[in-house]
Amino acid sequence: MEPRHEKEMVACWTSLLASGIYEEGVGGNKEEDKKNQNSEAEKEMEMQQLLSMGFPDELAAQALAATGGKSTVKATEWILTHKPNSSNPSTSTSATTLQPKLDRFFHSQSPTPPHSQEQEQPSKRLKPSQKQQNWPSFFFKKQGNTHIHEPLYERLRPRTLDEVVAQEHLLSPNSLLRSAIQRNRLPSLLFWGPPGTGKTTIARAIVNSATSTCYRFVSLSAVTSGVKDVRDAVDEARKLRLKSNQTTVLFVDEVHRFNKSQQDSFLPVIEDGSIVFVGATTENPSFHLITPLLSRCRVLTLNPLQPHHLALLLNRAVNNPDKGLLQSVGLQVHVGEDVVDFISNNCDGDARVALNSLEIASVTAAARLQHGKQKEEEGIENQTKEEYNVAVVSVDDAKEALQCKHLAYDKAGEEHYNLISALHKSMRGSDADAAIYWLARMLQGGEEPLYIARRLVRFASEDVGLADPSALTQAVSCYQACHFLGMPECNVILAQCVAYLALAPKSVAVYRAIEAAQKAVRESAGHNEGVPLHLRNAPTKLMKEIGYGKGYIYPPDNPFSTQTYMPPSLQGHKFLHWPDRIPSDG
């Protein structure tokens, strides 16, 4: 080893130790090392430190013995400056073995002996990327494409309102949004719609579509943020307003996850104009947002995307070379119309699901191409090189990406109540086909079968009632069978009960009777009248003496008696109208 090279090594290792990359001893406490320099445990620590640097055991032991085991720096300097004895083959071998490990910490410019082509490689001038691979990771900050794993739907997110697909009822030339942007007078808004319909996209595009730079966009998520984050954003918005007269659009995603007190924090800052509030929610605002917040915002409803809207987005992903599938898989991708149609019709109007499925299907096709399976499966003999470098996405790839048809269903949300309402109304309208369809939708979405069975029991009395009293027995038996079997076996039991209730004659006489009676009880003036004495039970002598049960006629003994059972104020009043007839208003 040349003297100049040795000095560079010593300087490199010394700088590493001084900078703390390799600490001297464990913990780097020099005073503690001096106090315990004769300790066997401390020597073992020094030994382990030298071994972690890549020095062989024998050479490290020699260095510690030569330097007294006082300092890792001195031991390292001894190793790098000590010339091995040629008579000691083991030492020579150790030094030779050590050299490549040391060269990785700095670029060697000294000539190396031409032992082999492998040893000549480090002496060549390395490119920056090669240096980064050969040098320790702590010499460099991590570099690379930070967007390499950015999802396809995020890369293709529209930047302006003109690029947004669908939601024509919100984005027409004379719509509220367009007019507000044109006049730079944006009100506080609340976007309500299913996932993947463009709530976040439209919120971002509003700011980018403004005719001037009077708006600044700040995004928060109610999942990860709290009141403190909202206050910080508002304080910054107020400072910016005073400094540059710029208004902050505060976008809060999943705003329904904020509780009532957290939602209250938006009220004063919306009123004094500190921010323009824009919220997004997938849940019904009437149930999940406080009324004062709703009164300060315009609620805009977004609809699920139609298949032709999704097809347009998918074709954008295929044809966009900068942000599309080419960036996801690194090669050209061919997607047929059959694949586009299949994905468009199986995503339930969710653009995010459609683009994710297309990206996953493209990755599958690219992997098949990489392993050379595409040529074997298709049996193509004379495939050109250009054709072979194109990943062809098949319908099977799309099916594999989707796994199953995506259904928009939330067992505790808006769609849950929409579907059970559709099932109930279909049975009430005696449409057995529609009722079975909505039942299948609920089961496929993962609804608890016992919940459906409980609703059928209620329906048997509310809508069938006295027209077919056995309907209640059928519904209760259905519930018990579902409880015994569970899914998926109980699906046909539910379908049988749904069909029976849909085809049964209907009567709401009992339902109307109990509703009318409860209304009479609620609206009675003062307090409800006491039970007439002849209807009261008289188990004791005292109660009989004061008139309890006096005058009561036992109906089995006198079936034709005209005994009354209503309180005096309701004598002659009818609650149950049977056979069915709508009671007159009078």
C-alpha positions as CSV (number, residue, x, y, z in Angstrom):
1,M,0.0,0.0,0.0
2,E,1.4,3.4,-1.0
3,P,2.1,6.0,1.8
4,R,-0.3,8.5,0.2
5,H,-3.1,5.9,0.1
6,E,-2.4,4.9,3.7
7,K,-2.7,8.5,4.8
8,E,-6.0,8.8,3.0
9,M,-7.3,5.7,4.8
10,V,-6.2,7.1,8.2
11,A,-7.8,10.4,7.5
12,C,-11.0,8.8,6.4
13,W,-11.3,6.5,9.4
14,T,-10.4,9.3,11.8
15,S,-13.0,11.6,10.4
16,L,-15.6,8.8,10.6
17,L,-14.8,8.2,14.3
18,A,-14.7,12.0,15.0
19,S,-18.1,12.5,13.3
20,G,-19.8,9.8,15.4
21,I,-20.5,7.5,12.5
22,Y,-18.3,5.0,14.3
23,E,-18.1,5.9,17.9
24,E,-15.0,5.1,20.0
25,G,-16.0,2.4,22.3
26,V,-19.7,1.8,23.2
27,G,-21.5,5.0,23.9
28,G,-18.5,7.2,22.9
29,N,-17.7,8.2,26.5
30,K,-13.9,8.9,26.5
31,E,-13.7,9.7,30.2
32,E,-15.3,6.4,31.0
33,D,-12.9,4.6,28.7
34,K,-9.9,6.1,30.5
35,K,-11.2,5.1,33.9
36,N,-11.9,1.5,32.7
37,Q,-9.0,1.1,30.3
38,N,-7.7,-2.0,32.1
39,S,-11.1,-3.7,32.2
40,E,-11.6,-6.8,30.2
41,A,-15.1,-5.8,29.3
42,E,-13.8,-2.5,27.8
43,K,-11.3,-4.4,25.7
44,E,-14.1,-6.6,24.5
45,M,-16.0,-3.5,23.5
46,E,-13.0,-2.2,21.6
47,M,-12.6,-5.5,19.9
48,Q,-16.3,-5.6,18.8
49,Q,-16.0,-2.1,17.4
50,L,-13.0,-3.1,15.3
51,L,-14.8,-6.2,14.1
52,S,-17.9,-4.1,13.1
53,M,-15.6,-2.0,10.9
54,G,-14.7,-5.1,8.9
55,F,-11.3,-5.9,10.3
56,P,-10.3,-9.7,10.8
57,D,-10.2,-11.1,14.3
58,E,-6.4,-11.7,14.3
59,L,-5.6,-8.3,12.9
60,A,-7.9,-6.5,15.4
61,A,-6.3,-8.4,18.3
62,Q,-2.8,-7.5,17.2
63,A,-3.8,-3.8,16.9
64,L,-5.3,-3.7,20.4
65,A,-2.3,-5.5,21.8
66,A,0.1,-3.1,20.1
67,T,-1.8,0.0,21.2
68,G,-2.6,-1.2,24.7
69,G,-6.3,-1.4,24.0
70,K,-6.8,2.3,25.0
71,S,-8.4,3.7,21.9
72,T,-10.2,2.5,18.8
73,V,-8.7,5.4,16.8
74,K,-5.2,4.4,17.7
75,A,-5.9,0.7,16.9
76,T,-7.4,1.7,13.5
77,E,-4.3,3.9,12.7
78,W,-2.1,1.0,13.7
79,I,-3.9,-1.4,11.3
80,L,-3.8,1.0,8.4
81,T,-0.2,2.1,8.8
82,H,1.2,-1.3,9.9
83,K,3.0,-3.1,7.1
84,P,2.4,-6.8,7.3
85,N,5.3,-9.2,7.5
86,S,5.8,-11.1,4.3
87,S,6.8,-14.1,6.3
88,N,3.4,-14.2,8.0
89,P,1.0,-15.4,5.3
90,S,-2.0,-15.0,7.5
91,T,-1.3,-11.3,8.1
92,S,-0.7,-10.7,4.4
93,T,-3.9,-12.4,3.5
94,S,-5.8,-10.4,6.1
95,A,-4.5,-7.1,4.7
96,T,-5.3,-8.1,1.2
97,T,-8.8,-9.2,2.2
98,L,-9.3,-6.0,4.1
99,Q,-8.4,-3.7,1.2
100,P,-11.7,-3.9,-0.8
101,K,-13.7,-3.2,2.4
102,L,-11.7,0.0,3.0
103,D,-11.9,1.1,-0.6
104,R,-15.7,1.4,-0.4
105,F,-15.4,4.4,2.0
106,F,-13.5,6.6,-0.5
107,H,-12.5,6.8,-4.2
108,S,-9.1,5.2,-4.7
109,Q,-7.0,6.9,-7.4
110,S,-3.9,4.8,-6.8
111,P,-3.0,2.0,-9.3
112,T,-3.8,-1.5,-8.2
113,P,-1.9,-4.6,-9.1
114,P,-3.3,-6.3,-12.1
115,H,-4.2,-9.5,-10.3
116,S,-7.6,-9.8,-11.8
117,Q,-10.1,-7.8,-13.7
118,E,-12.3,-7.7,-10.5
119,Q,-9.5,-5.8,-8.6
120,E,-9.1,-3.3,-11.4
121,Q,-12.7,-2.2,-11.2
122,P,-12.5,0.1,-8.1
123,S,-9.6,2.1,-9.6
124,K,-11.8,3.2,-12.5
125,R,-13.6,6.5,-12.2
126,L,-17.2,5.8,-10.9
127,K,-20.3,7.6,-12.0
128,P,-22.3,9.3,-9.2
129,S,-24.9,6.5,-9.2
130,Q,-22.1,3.9,-8.9
131,K,-20.5,5.8,-6.0
132,Q,-23.8,5.9,-4.2
133,Q,-24.2,2.1,-4.5
134,N,-20.6,1.3,-3.3
135,W,-20.3,3.8,-0.5
136,P,-22.0,3.5,2.9
137,S,-25.6,4.7,3.0
138,F,-24.8,7.3,5.7
139,F,-22.6,9.2,3.2
140,F,-25.6,10.1,1.1
141,K,-29.2,11.2,1.6
142,K,-31.7,8.9,0.0
143,Q,-32.4,9.9,-3.6
144,G,-34.8,8.7,-6.3
145,N,-38.2,9.3,-7.6
146,T,-40.4,10.1,-4.7
147,H,-43.5,9.5,-6.8
148,I,-42.6,6.0,-7.8
149,H,-45.4,4.5,-5.8
150,E,-48.0,7.2,-6.4
151,P,-51.2,5.5,-7.4
152,L,-52.6,5.9,-10.9
153,Y,-55.7,7.7,-9.7
154,E,-53.6,10.3,-7.9
155,R,-51.4,11.0,-10.9
156,L,-54.4,11.4,-13.2
157,R,-56.4,13.6,-10.8
158,P,-57.8,16.5,-12.8
159,R,-56.2,19.8,-12.0
160,T,-59.0,22.1,-13.2
161,L,-62.8,21.9,-13.4
162,D,-62.7,21.5,-17.2
163,E,-60.8,18.2,-16.8
164,V,-63.4,16.8,-14.3
165,V,-65.5,13.9,-15.7
166,A,-69.2,13.7,-14.9
167,Q,-71.1,15.7,-12.2
168,E,-72.5,17.9,-15.0
169,H,-75.3,19.2,-12.6
170,L,-72.5,20.9,-10.5
171,L,-70.2,22.0,-13.3
172,S,-72.4,23.4,-16.0
173,P,-71.6,27.0,-17.2
174,N,-74.4,28.5,-15.1
175,S,-73.9,26.4,-12.0
176,L,-73.2,27.8,-8.5
177,L,-69.6,26.7,-8.6
178,R,-68.8,28.3,-12.0
179,S,-70.5,31.6,-11.1
180,A,-68.8,31.8,-7.7
181,I,-65.4,31.1,-9.3
182,Q,-66.0,33.7,-12.0
183,R,-66.8,36.4,-9.4
184,N,-64.2,35.3,-6.9
185,R,-66.9,34.9,-4.3
186,L,-66.7,31.3,-3.2
187,P,-69.2,30.2,-0.4
188,S,-68.5,27.5,2.1
189,L,-69.4,24.2,0.6
190,L,-70.0,20.6,1.6
191,F,-69.6,17.8,-0.9
192,W,-71.7,14.7,-0.2
193,G,-71.4,11.6,-2.3
194,P,-70.1,8.0,-2.5
195,P,-66.4,7.3,-2.6
196,G,-64.6,7.9,-5.9
197,T,-67.0,10.4,-7.3
198,G,-64.7,13.4,-7.3
199,K,-65.2,15.3,-4.0
200,T,-61.6,15.9,-3.3
201,T,-60.8,16.5,-7.0
202,I,-63.4,19.2,-7.4
203,A,-62.3,20.9,-4.2
204,R,-58.7,21.1,-5.4
205,A,-59.8,22.1,-9.0
206,I,-61.9,25.0,-7.7
207,V,-58.7,26.8,-6.5
208,N,-56.8,26.0,-9.7
209,S,-59.7,27.2,-11.8
210,A,-60.0,30.6,-10.2
211,T,-59.4,33.5,-12.5
212,S,-57.0,35.1,-10.0
213,T,-54.6,33.9,-7.4
214,C,-56.8,35.1,-4.5
215,Y,-57.3,31.6,-3.1
216,R,-54.9,29.3,-1.3
217,F,-55.7,25.6,-0.8
218,V,-55.1,23.9,2.6
219,S,-56.1,20.3,3.1
220,L,-56.8,18.4,6.3
221,S,-58.3,15.0,7.0
222,A,-60.6,14.5,9.9
223,V,-59.1,11.0,10.3
224,T,-55.7,12.4,11.3
225,S,-56.4,16.0,12.4
226,G,-57.9,17.6,15.4
227,V,-59.0,21.0,16.7
228,K,-55.4,22.1,17.1
229,D,-54.6,21.5,13.4
230,V,-57.7,23.5,12.5
231,R,-56.7,26.4,14.8
232,D,-53.1,26.4,13.3
233,A,-54.6,26.5,9.8
234,V,-56.9,29.3,10.7
235,D,-54.2,31.4,12.4
236,E,-52.0,31.0,9.3
237,A,-54.9,31.9,7.1
238,R,-55.5,35.1,9.1
239,K,-51.9,36.1,8.8
240,L,-51.9,35.5,5.1
241,R,-55.1,37.5,4.7
242,L,-53.5,40.5,6.4
243,K,-50.2,40.2,4.5
244,S,-51.4,39.5,0.9
245,N,-55.2,39.7,1.0
246,Q,-55.3,36.0,0.0
247,T,-58.2,33.8,1.1
248,T,-57.6,30.3,2.4
249,V,-59.8,27.5,1.2
250,L,-59.7,25.0,4.1
251,F,-60.7,21.5,2.8
252,V,-61.6,18.9,5.4
253,D,-61.9,15.4,4.1
254,E,-64.2,12.9,5.9
255,V,-65.6,15.8,8.0
256,H,-68.3,13.5,9.4
257,R,-65.6,11.9,11.6
258,F,-65.4,15.1,13.7
259,N,-67.6,15.1,16.8
260,K,-70.0,17.9,17.6
261,S,-67.5,20.0,19.6
262,Q,-64.9,19.7,16.8
263,Q,-67.5,20.8,14.2
264,D,-68.4,23.7,16.4
265,S,-64.8,25.0,16.0
266,F,-65.6,25.9,12.3
267,L,-68.6,28.1,13.1
268,P,-66.8,31.3,14.2
269,V,-64.1,31.2,11.5
270,I,-66.7,30.7,8.8
271,E,-68.8,33.6,10.0
272,D,-65.9,36.1,10.3
273,G,-64.5,35.1,6.8
274,S,-61.2,33.8,8.0
275,I,-61.5,30.8,5.8
276,V,-63.7,29.4,3.1
277,F,-64.8,26.0,4.4
278,V,-65.1,23.1,2.0
279,G,-65.9,19.7,3.5
280,A,-66.3,16.3,2.0
281,T,-68.3,13.4,3.4
282,T,-69.6,10.0,2.3
283,E,-72.3,10.0,5.0
284,N,-75.7,11.7,5.1
285,P,-75.0,15.2,6.5
286,S,-78.4,15.3,8.1
287,F,-77.3,12.5,10.5
288,H,-73.6,13.2,10.9
289,L,-73.1,17.0,10.8
290,I,-74.5,19.6,13.2
291,T,-77.3,21.8,12.1
292,P,-75.4,25.1,12.6
293,L,-72.6,23.9,10.3
294,L,-75.1,22.8,7.6
295,S,-76.8,26.2,7.8
296,R,-73.5,27.9,6.9
297,C,-72.6,25.7,4.0
298,R,-74.2,24.8,0.6
299,V,-74.6,21.0,0.4
300,L,-73.7,19.8,-3.1
301,T,-74.5,16.1,-3.9
302,L,-72.3,14.1,-6.2
303,N,-73.6,11.1,-8.1
304,P,-71.9,7.8,-8.8
305,L,-70.1,7.9,-12.2
306,Q,-71.8,6.2,-15.2
307,P,-70.0,3.5,-17.1
308,H,-69.2,5.8,-20.0
309,H,-67.6,8.3,-17.6
310,L,-65.4,5.5,-16.2
311,A,-64.5,4.4,-19.7
312,L,-63.3,7.9,-20.5
313,L,-61.1,7.9,-17.4
314,L,-59.7,4.5,-18.2
315,N,-58.8,5.5,-21.8
316,R,-57.1,8.6,-20.4
317,A,-54.9,6.3,-18.2
318,V,-54.0,4.2,-21.2
319,N,-53.2,7.1,-23.6
320,N,-51.4,9.4,-21.2
321,P,-47.6,8.8,-21.5
322,D,-46.6,11.0,-18.7
323,K,-49.0,10.0,-15.9
324,G,-50.7,6.9,-17.2
325,L,-50.0,3.2,-17.2
326,L,-46.6,3.7,-18.8
327,Q,-45.3,5.2,-15.6
328,S,-46.9,2.3,-13.5
329,V,-45.3,-0.6,-15.4
330,G,-42.5,0.9,-17.3
331,L,-43.6,-0.3,-20.8
332,Q,-46.3,0.1,-23.3
333,V,-49.7,-1.4,-22.3
334,H,-52.5,-2.4,-24.6
335,V,-56.0,-2.4,-23.1
336,G,-58.9,-3.6,-25.3
337,E,-62.4,-2.2,-25.3
338,D,-63.6,-5.4,-23.7
339,V,-61.4,-4.8,-20.7
340,V,-62.5,-1.2,-20.4
341,D,-66.2,-2.2,-20.6
342,F,-65.7,-4.9,-18.0
343,I,-64.1,-2.6,-15.4
344,S,-66.5,0.2,-16.1
345,N,-69.5,-2.0,-15.4
346,N,-68.2,-3.6,-12.3
347,C,-67.0,-0.7,-10.2
348,D,-70.3,0.7,-9.0
349,G,-69.5,4.2,-10.2
350,D,-66.3,4.5,-8.2
351,A,-63.5,6.0,-10.3
352,R,-60.8,5.2,-7.8
353,V,-61.7,1.5,-7.9
354,A,-61.7,1.5,-11.7
355,L,-58.3,3.1,-12.0
356,N,-56.8,0.9,-9.3
357,S,-58.2,-2.2,-11.0
358,L,-56.7,-1.1,-14.3
359,E,-53.3,-0.5,-12.8
360,I,-53.3,-3.8,-11.0
361,A,-54.4,-5.6,-14.2
362,S,-51.6,-3.9,-16.1
363,V,-49.0,-4.9,-13.6
364,T,-50.2,-8.5,-13.9
365,A,-49.9,-8.4,-17.7
366,A,-46.4,-6.8,-17.4
367,A,-45.3,-9.5,-15.0
368,R,-46.5,-12.2,-17.4
369,L,-44.7,-10.6,-20.2
370,Q,-41.5,-10.4,-18.2
371,H,-41.5,-14.1,-17.5
372,G,-42.1,-14.9,-21.1
373,K,-45.4,-16.6,-20.6
374,Q,-47.4,-14.5,-22.9
375,K,-45.9,-15.9,-26.1
376,E,-46.4,-19.5,-24.8
377,E,-50.0,-19.0,-23.9
378,E,-51.0,-17.2,-27.1
379,G,-49.0,-19.6,-29.3
380,I,-47.6,-16.7,-31.4
381,E,-44.7,-17.9,-33.5
382,N,-43.8,-14.8,-35.5
383,Q,-44.2,-12.1,-32.9
384,T,-42.1,-9.0,-33.6
385,K,-39.9,-7.5,-31.0
386,E,-42.0,-4.4,-30.8
387,E,-45.2,-6.5,-30.2
388,Y,-43.5,-8.6,-27.6
389,N,-42.6,-5.5,-25.6
390,V,-46.2,-4.5,-25.2
391,A,-48.1,-5.8,-22.2
392,V,-51.6,-6.9,-23.3
393,V,-54.2,-6.7,-20.5
394,S,-56.9,-9.3,-20.8
395,V,-60.4,-9.6,-19.2
396,D,-59.0,-12.3,-16.9
397,D,-56.4,-9.8,-15.7
398,A,-59.2,-7.4,-14.9
399,K,-61.2,-10.1,-13.1
400,E,-58.2,-11.0,-11.1
401,A,-57.6,-7.3,-10.2
402,L,-61.2,-6.8,-9.1
403,Q,-61.6,-10.2,-7.4
404,C,-65.3,-9.6,-7.2
405,K,-67.8,-6.9,-8.3
406,H,-67.4,-3.8,-6.2
407,L,-70.6,-3.0,-4.3
408,A,-71.2,0.4,-2.7
409,Y,-72.7,-0.7,0.6
410,D,-72.1,0.4,4.2
411,K,-73.8,-1.6,6.9
412,A,-74.0,1.5,9.1
413,G,-74.3,4.2,6.6
414,E,-76.6,5.8,4.0
415,E,-76.7,2.9,1.5
416,H,-77.7,0.5,4.3
417,Y,-80.9,2.4,4.9
418,N,-81.5,3.0,1.2
419,L,-81.5,-0.8,0.4
420,I,-83.6,-1.9,3.3
421,S,-86.1,0.8,2.4
422,A,-86.2,-0.5,-1.2
423,L,-86.7,-4.1,0.1
424,H,-89.6,-3.0,2.3
425,K,-91.3,-0.9,-0.4
426,S,-91.0,-3.7,-3.0
427,M,-92.7,-6.2,-0.7
428,R,-95.4,-3.7,0.2
429,G,-96.0,-3.2,-3.5
430,S,-96.2,-7.0,-4.0
431,D,-93.3,-7.0,-6.4
432,A,-91.6,-10.3,-5.5
433,D,-88.9,-10.0,-8.2
434,A,-87.7,-6.6,-7.0
435,A,-87.9,-7.6,-3.4
436,I,-85.6,-10.6,-4.0
437,Y,-83.2,-8.4,-6.0
438,W,-82.8,-5.9,-3.2
439,L,-82.4,-8.8,-0.7
440,A,-79.5,-10.2,-2.9
441,R,-77.9,-6.7,-3.0
442,M,-77.9,-6.6,0.8
443,L,-76.6,-10.1,1.3
444,Q,-73.8,-9.6,-1.3
445,G,-72.8,-6.4,0.4
446,G,-72.3,-8.3,3.6
447,E,-75.5,-7.4,5.6
448,E,-76.2,-9.4,8.7
449,P,-79.0,-11.9,7.8
450,L,-80.6,-11.7,11.3
451,Y,-81.1,-7.9,10.7
452,I,-83.0,-8.6,7.5
453,A,-85.0,-11.4,9.3
454,R,-86.0,-8.9,12.1
455,R,-87.2,-6.5,9.5
456,L,-89.3,-9.2,7.9
457,V,-90.9,-10.0,11.2
458,R,-91.9,-6.4,11.6
459,F,-93.2,-6.3,8.0
460,A,-95.4,-9.3,8.6
461,S,-97.4,-7.4,11.2
462,E,-97.1,-3.9,9.8
463,D,-98.0,-4.5,6.2
464,V,-99.6,-8.0,6.1
465,G,-101.3,-8.1,9.5
466,L,-104.7,-9.5,9.7
467,A,-105.0,-10.1,6.0
468,D,-102.8,-13.2,6.5
469,P,-102.1,-13.8,10.2
470,S,-99.8,-16.8,9.3
471,A,-97.3,-14.4,7.8
472,L,-96.0,-13.6,11.2
473,T,-95.4,-17.3,11.9
474,Q,-93.5,-17.5,8.6
475,A,-91.3,-14.5,9.5
476,V,-90.5,-15.8,13.0
477,S,-89.7,-19.2,11.6
478,C,-87.4,-17.5,9.1
479,Y,-85.6,-15.7,11.8
480,Q,-85.1,-18.9,13.8
481,A,-83.8,-20.8,10.8
482,C,-81.4,-18.0,9.9
483,H,-80.1,-18.1,13.5
484,F,-79.6,-21.8,13.3
485,L,-77.9,-21.9,9.9
486,G,-76.3,-18.6,9.2
487,M,-74.8,-17.5,5.9
488,P,-74.6,-18.6,3.1
489,E,-77.1,-21.4,3.7
490,C,-79.9,-19.1,5.0
491,N,-80.0,-17.0,1.9
492,V,-82.8,-19.2,0.4
493,I,-84.8,-19.1,3.6
494,L,-84.7,-15.3,3.5
495,A,-85.7,-15.4,-0.1
496,Q,-88.7,-17.7,0.6
497,C,-89.9,-15.4,3.4
498,V,-89.5,-12.3,1.2
499,A,-91.4,-13.9,-1.6
500,Y,-94.2,-15.1,0.7
501,L,-94.6,-11.6,2.3
502,A,-94.5,-9.9,-1.1
503,L,-97.3,-12.1,-2.5
504,A,-99.4,-12.2,0.6
505,P,-102.5,-10.0,0.9
506,K,-101.8,-6.7,2.7
507,S,-103.6,-5.0,5.5
508,V,-102.3,-2.0,7.6
509,A,-105.3,-2.0,9.9
510,V,-103.4,-3.1,12.9
511,Y,-100.6,-0.6,12.2
512,R,-103.0,2.3,11.9
513,A,-104.8,1.2,15.0
514,I,-101.8,1.3,17.2
515,E,-100.6,4.6,15.7
516,A,-104.0,6.2,16.4
517,A,-104.1,4.9,19.9
518,Q,-100.6,6.1,20.8
519,K,-101.5,9.5,19.3
520,A,-104.6,9.7,21.6
521,V,-102.5,8.8,24.6
522,R,-100.0,11.5,23.8
523,E,-102.5,14.2,23.1
524,S,-104.8,13.5,26.1
525,A,-105.4,16.7,28.1
526,G,-103.9,16.8,31.6
527,H,-103.4,13.1,32.5
528,N,-104.8,9.9,31.1
529,E,-108.1,8.9,32.7
530,G,-108.1,6.2,35.2
531,V,-109.3,2.7,34.5
532,P,-113.1,2.4,35.1
533,L,-113.9,0.7,38.4
534,H,-115.7,-2.3,36.8
535,L,-112.6,-3.1,34.8
536,R,-110.3,-3.1,37.8
537,N,-109.1,-6.2,39.6
538,A,-110.2,-6.7,43.2
539,P,-107.9,-9.3,44.9
540,T,-108.6,-8.0,48.4
541,K,-111.6,-7.3,50.6
542,L,-110.8,-3.6,50.9
543,M,-110.6,-3.1,47.2
544,K,-114.0,-4.8,46.7
545,E,-115.5,-2.6,49.4
546,I,-114.4,0.6,47.6
547,G,-115.9,-0.6,44.3
548,Y,-113.2,-2.3,42.4
549,G,-114.7,-4.8,39.9
550,K,-118.3,-3.8,40.8
551,G,-120.6,-4.3,37.9
552,Y,-118.3,-6.3,35.7
553,I,-120.0,-8.8,33.5
554,Y,-118.1,-12.0,32.7
555,P,-118.5,-12.4,28.8
556,P,-118.5,-16.2,28.7
557,D,-121.5,-16.2,30.9
558,N,-123.3,-13.3,29.1
559,P,-121.9,-13.0,25.6
560,F,-124.6,-10.5,24.5
561,S,-123.9,-7.9,27.2
562,T,-123.4,-4.3,26.3
563,Q,-120.6,-3.7,28.7
564,T,-118.2,-0.8,27.9
565,Y,-114.4,-0.9,28.1
566,M,-113.3,2.5,27.0
567,P,-112.7,5.5,29.4
568,P,-115.7,7.9,29.5
569,S,-114.0,10.4,27.2
570,L,-113.4,7.8,24.5
571,Q,-116.7,6.1,24.5
572,G,-117.6,5.0,20.9
573,H,-114.2,5.9,19.5
574,K,-112.8,3.3,17.0
575,F,-109.0,2.7,16.5
576,L,-109.1,-0.6,14.5
577,H,-111.0,-0.4,11.2
578,W,-111.5,-4.0,10.1
579,P,-112.2,-5.0,7.4
580,D,-109.8,-2.4,6.0
581,R,-111.2,0.9,5.2
582,I,-109.6,4.3,5.5
583,P,-111.1,6.2,8.4
584,S,-112.9,9.4,7.5
585,D,-111.4,12.7,8.5
586,G,-114.3,13.5,10.6
